[in-house]
Amino acid sequence: MNMENVRNRLGANEALTVGDVAKRCGVKVSTLHFYESKGLIQSTRNTGNQRRYHKQVLRRVSLIKAAQKMGITLAEIKIQLDTLKGKTAPNQKDWQRLSSHWKESLNQRIQSMEKLRDYLTGCIGCGCLSMEACPLYNEDDKLADKGTGAVLIDLKGD
């Protein structure tokens, strides 16, 4: 069944099958099952115990896929989707709020990645991996005050 047939057979209030949602969103059925197991989307069951989704799940799945493409983890997506207070799908105002939050998170990660890149450039050819001086392992020997133990890498500069 092609996408046009799926659209044509759906009434205004008719629920979507898992296959319909998968086709419309360009994801596998197993992806939808996984999202549901993680609490990212919800379905109901018909009398034959088959999953049925409200049409608004299409927007929710699209948001999840867009956020994942930006590098947002499913855990972070769930936290933000849980703020929708029972809404099945985000509206434009919700998206603006969610994307602003994620933009800040992405900016922080970009800064951390730039710092990592700059440190790697300084280490090329060095080979020492000094526990006391290496900015990747222990910038300014900050861990010395904490005693011996596992090496911690903290790119945030804390």
KATA-V544176 format. One record per residue. N is the residue number from 1. PHI is phi in degrees with one decimal (* if undefined). PSI is psi in whole degrees, -180 to 180 (* if undefined). OMEGA is omega in whole degrees, 0 to 359 (NA if undefined). Layout:
n=N phi=PHI psi=PSI omega=OMEGA
n=N phi=PHI psi=PSI omega=OMEGA
This chain:
n=1 phi=* psi=130 omega=180
n=2 phi=-87.4 psi=172 omega=184
n=3 phi=-60.2 psi=-39 omega=181
n=4 phi=-63.0 psi=-41 omega=177
n=5 phi=-64.1 psi=-39 omega=178
n=6 phi=-61.6 psi=-47 omega=180
n=7 phi=-62.9 psi=-42 omega=184
n=8 phi=-67.6 psi=-33 omega=184
n=9 phi=-84.9 psi=-9 omega=181
n=10 phi=-87.2 psi=126 omega=173
n=11 phi=-82.2 psi=175 omega=183
n=12 phi=-59.1 psi=-37 omega=184
n=13 phi=-112.5 psi=6 omega=182
n=14 phi=-72.1 psi=140 omega=180
n=15 phi=-80.2 psi=154 omega=179
n=16 phi=-95.0 psi=144 omega=173
n=17 phi=-78.6 psi=166 omega=178
n=18 phi=-62.3 psi=-36 omega=178
n=19 phi=-66.3 psi=-40 omega=177
n=20 phi=-60.3 psi=-47 omega=181
n=21 phi=-63.7 psi=-44 omega=180
n=22 phi=-58.5 psi=-46 omega=179
n=23 phi=-64.1 psi=-47 omega=183
n=24 phi=-65.0 psi=-33 omega=183
n=25 phi=-96.5 psi=-9 omega=180
n=26 phi=70.6 psi=35 omega=178
n=27 phi=-125.2 psi=167 omega=177
n=28 phi=-81.4 psi=155 omega=176
n=29 phi=-57.8 psi=-40 omega=180
n=30 phi=-62.1 psi=-31 omega=177
n=31 phi=-64.3 psi=-43 omega=179
n=32 phi=-64.0 psi=-41 omega=177
n=33 phi=-61.6 psi=-42 omega=179
n=34 phi=-63.6 psi=-48 omega=178
n=35 phi=-56.7 psi=-41 omega=180
n=36 phi=-66.8 psi=-40 omega=179
n=37 phi=-64.4 psi=-27 omega=179
n=38 phi=-89.7 psi=-1 omega=178
n=39 phi=79.6 psi=17 omega=181
n=40 phi=-82.9 psi=-32 omega=176
n=41 phi=-135.0 psi=165 omega=180
n=42 phi=-133.1 psi=150 omega=174
n=43 phi=-130.5 psi=168 omega=170
n=44 phi=-114.6 psi=175 omega=178
n=45 phi=-119.0 psi=140 omega=176
n=46 phi=-85.7 psi=-176 omega=183
n=47 phi=-64.6 psi=-23 omega=176
n=48 phi=-90.5 psi=11 omega=180
n=49 phi=64.1 psi=27 omega=177
n=50 phi=-95.8 psi=144 omega=180
n=51 phi=-65.1 psi=141 omega=172
n=52 phi=-135.9 psi=138 omega=183
n=53 phi=-118.4 psi=142 omega=172
n=54 phi=-69.3 psi=148 omega=182
n=55 phi=-58.3 psi=-26 omega=180
n=56 phi=-66.9 psi=-15 omega=178
n=57 phi=-63.8 psi=-25 omega=178
n=58 phi=-59.9 psi=-43 omega=179
n=59 phi=-68.7 psi=-39 omega=181
n=60 phi=-65.3 psi=-45 omega=179
n=61 phi=-64.6 psi=-40 omega=178
n=62 phi=-61.5 psi=-41 omega=178
n=63 phi=-63.6 psi=-44 omega=180
n=64 phi=-59.6 psi=-47 omega=181
n=65 phi=-64.9 psi=-41 omega=179
n=66 phi=-63.4 psi=-44 omega=180
n=67 phi=-64.1 psi=-41 omega=179
n=68 phi=-62.8 psi=-38 omega=178
n=69 phi=-63.7 psi=-26 omega=177
n=70 phi=-83.3 psi=-3 omega=179
n=71 phi=92.4 psi=11 omega=179
n=72 phi=-79.0 psi=134 omega=181
n=73 phi=-76.1 psi=158 omega=177
n=74 phi=-62.2 psi=-34 omega=178
n=75 phi=-63.1 psi=-44 omega=178
n=76 phi=-66.8 psi=-38 omega=178
n=77 phi=-62.7 psi=-45 omega=181
n=78 phi=-61.0 psi=-43 omega=179
n=79 phi=-56.1 psi=-45 omega=182
n=80 phi=-73.1 psi=-39 omega=178
n=81 phi=-64.2 psi=-33 omega=178
n=82 phi=-64.9 psi=-19 omega=179
n=83 phi=-80.0 psi=-4 omega=182
n=84 phi=-75.9 psi=-3 omega=173
n=85 phi=52.3 psi=60 omega=174
n=86 phi=83.8 psi=-7 omega=177
n=87 phi=-68.8 psi=142 omega=178
n=88 phi=-81.9 psi=-26 omega=181
n=89 phi=-143.1 psi=145 omega=178
n=90 phi=-75.0 psi=145 omega=173
n=91 phi=-97.0 psi=-175 omega=184
n=92 phi=-62.1 psi=-41 omega=179
n=93 phi=-63.7 psi=-42 omega=177
n=94 phi=-60.9 psi=-44 omega=180
n=95 phi=-61.1 psi=-41 omega=179
n=96 phi=-61.0 psi=-42 omega=180
n=97 phi=-67.4 psi=-46 omega=180
n=98 phi=-62.9 psi=-46 omega=183
n=99 phi=-67.8 psi=-33 omega=176
n=100 phi=-63.6 psi=-43 omega=178
n=101 phi=-61.6 psi=-48 omega=182
n=102 phi=-67.8 psi=-32 omega=179
n=103 phi=-62.1 psi=-43 omega=178
n=104 phi=-62.7 psi=-44 omega=178
n=105 phi=-61.5 psi=-43 omega=179
n=106 phi=-65.0 psi=-40 omega=178
n=107 phi=-60.3 psi=-41 omega=178
n=108 phi=-64.8 psi=-41 omega=179
n=109 phi=-67.5 psi=-38 omega=178
n=110 phi=-61.6 psi=-44 omega=178
n=111 phi=-60.7 psi=-41 omega=179
n=112 phi=-64.8 psi=-41 omega=179
n=113 phi=-67.5 psi=-38 omega=177
n=114 phi=-64.1 psi=-40 omega=178
n=115 phi=-64.0 psi=-43 omega=177
n=116 phi=-61.3 psi=-46 omega=179
n=117 phi=-58.0 psi=-46 omega=181
n=118 phi=-65.2 psi=-38 omega=178
n=119 phi=-67.9 psi=-39 omega=180
n=120 phi=-62.5 psi=-39 omega=179
n=121 phi=-59.9 psi=-40 omega=179
n=122 phi=-69.5 psi=-22 omega=183
n=123 phi=-93.7 psi=-11 omega=183
n=124 phi=-58.7 psi=126 omega=178
n=125 phi=84.7 psi=-13 omega=183
n=126 phi=-68.1 psi=-60 omega=178
n=127 phi=75.7 psi=-3 omega=185
n=128 phi=-78.2 psi=-39 omega=185
n=129 phi=46.6 psi=47 omega=182
n=130 phi=-61.7 psi=129 omega=178
n=131 phi=-69.6 psi=-22 omega=182
n=132 phi=-91.0 psi=-31 omega=188
n=133 phi=-118.3 psi=-15 omega=186
n=134 phi=-66.1 psi=122 omega=180
n=135 phi=-69.6 psi=-18 omega=178
n=136 phi=-77.9 psi=-40 omega=183
n=137 phi=-93.6 psi=-38 omega=190
n=138 phi=-160.9 psi=70 omega=182
n=139 phi=-54.9 psi=129 omega=179
n=140 phi=55.1 psi=25 omega=178
n=141 phi=52.9 psi=40 omega=181
n=142 phi=-63.6 psi=-28 omega=183
n=143 phi=-77.7 psi=-13 omega=181
n=144 phi=-58.6 psi=-36 omega=181
n=145 phi=-70.0 psi=-17 omega=183
n=146 phi=-95.8 psi=2 omega=178
n=147 phi=89.6 psi=-171 omega=181
n=148 phi=-85.3 psi=162 omega=179
n=149 phi=146.9 psi=-163 omega=183
n=150 phi=-64.3 psi=148 omega=178
n=151 phi=-80.3 psi=134 omega=179
n=152 phi=-110.4 psi=137 omega=174
n=153 phi=-109.8 psi=120 omega=179
n=154 phi=-128.6 psi=105 omega=184
n=155 phi=-85.9 psi=-3 omega=181
n=156 phi=-80.7 psi=-13 omega=178
n=157 phi=84.4 psi=16 omega=180
n=158 phi=-74.6 psi=* omega=NA
